[in-house]
Structures are given as C-alpha cells and as structure tokens.
Amino acid sequence: PALIGGSYTGLWWIYPGNGRIIAARGVYGQTIYVDFDADMVLVRFASMPNAANNLNDPTSLPAYRAVAAYLRSLPHR
C-alpha cells in the first residue's frame, strides 16, 4: 500500500508523491531509503520476524519521513 502510485526500476522503488524518494527494500525490514530533497540516506539493518515489507511499512515509513522532515527543517540547509 505504501507504494501505490510508485514504480520499480533498476532495483530501486520510486516512491509516489512530490518528493524525490527512492528505496532498496530487502526482506525482513532491511532498507536503503534515499530522500534527495532532505539530503538523506537512511540505512536500516533489520531482522524482523516477518519477511513482508507491508507489515513493517506502517511504522517504518512514518519514522523515515519524520527524520527527513527534521533534516529539511534545519537552518543550515
């Protein structure tokens, strides 16, 4: 559900919306999440109990977005 309107190309998920966000998504919660507008690369090493990303997305994606929003709010940007 988090990627409805997004796409997949060159081994990267392209997230929907106005931002420029891509991610490499592995099983069990492993992620490389890149938000170009926030100048952020977030790497998550994980070993969740279930391999399905859609079970992790409801908690993981809001956390990634919150970190990106904080970085965009810093005055030195």
KESE-137881 format. One record per residue (C-alpha): residue in one letter; x, y, z. Coordinates in pm, whole numbers. Example, Ala and Ser with C-alpha at 12.3 -4.5 7.8 and 13.67 -1.06 7.14 Angstrom:
2
['A' [1230 -450 780]]
['S' [1367 -106 714]]
end
This chain:
77
['P' [0 0 0]]
['A' [287 243 67]]
['L' [397 223 -295]]
['I' [61 267 -470]]
['G' [133 516 -747]]
['G' [505 444 -728]]
['S' [719 229 -954]]
['Y' [1012 -9 -960]]
['T' [1312 28 -1190]]
['G' [1679 -62 -1184]]
['L' [1639 -244 -849]]
['W' [1502 72 -681]]
['W' [1150 153 -567]]
['I' [1041 503 -669]]
['Y' [800 640 -409]]
['P' [488 829 -520]]
['G' [436 1197 -441]]
['N' [614 1525 -493]]
['G' [939 1434 -318]]
['R' [1227 1256 -479]]
['I' [1241 939 -273]]
['I' [1380 601 -372]]
['A' [1447 287 -172]]
['A' [1608 -51 -198]]
['R' [1389 -280 8]]
['G' [1510 -615 131]]
['V' [1331 -886 323]]
['Y' [1285 -873 698]]
['G' [1291 -492 709]]
['Q' [1630 -421 554]]
['T' [1615 -88 371]]
['I' [1820 178 198]]
['Y' [1595 487 191]]
['V' [1709 793 -4]]
['D' [1531 1128 19]]
['F' [1711 1364 -217]]
['D' [1524 1674 -100]]
['A' [1634 1612 261]]
['D' [1991 1518 158]]
['M' [1933 1195 349]]
['V' [2040 836 305]]
['L' [1900 610 575]]
['V' [2019 250 603]]
['R' [1829 8 819]]
['F' [1977 -325 914]]
['A' [1692 -538 1044]]
['S' [1578 -888 1119]]
['M' [1204 -853 1160]]
['P' [1003 -1169 1233]]
['N' [816 -1149 900]]
['A' [965 -1101 553]]
['A' [676 -888 422]]
['N' [758 -517 392]]
['N' [391 -424 403]]
['L' [385 -534 768]]
['N' [681 -305 854]]
['D' [577 -4 644]]
['P' [310 134 883]]
['T' [577 203 1146]]
['S' [896 231 939]]
['L' [786 478 672]]
['P' [650 742 913]]
['A' [979 722 1104]]
['Y' [1183 771 785]]
['R' [962 1064 684]]
['A' [996 1222 1029]]
['V' [1375 1210 1011]]
['A' [1365 1363 661]]
['A' [1128 1639 777]]
['Y' [1360 1721 1065]]
['L' [1662 1740 835]]
['R' [1474 1968 593]]
['S' [1387 2200 884]]
['L' [1748 2264 988]]
['P' [1859 2622 925]]
['H' [2191 2537 760]]
['R' [2023 2381 459]]
end
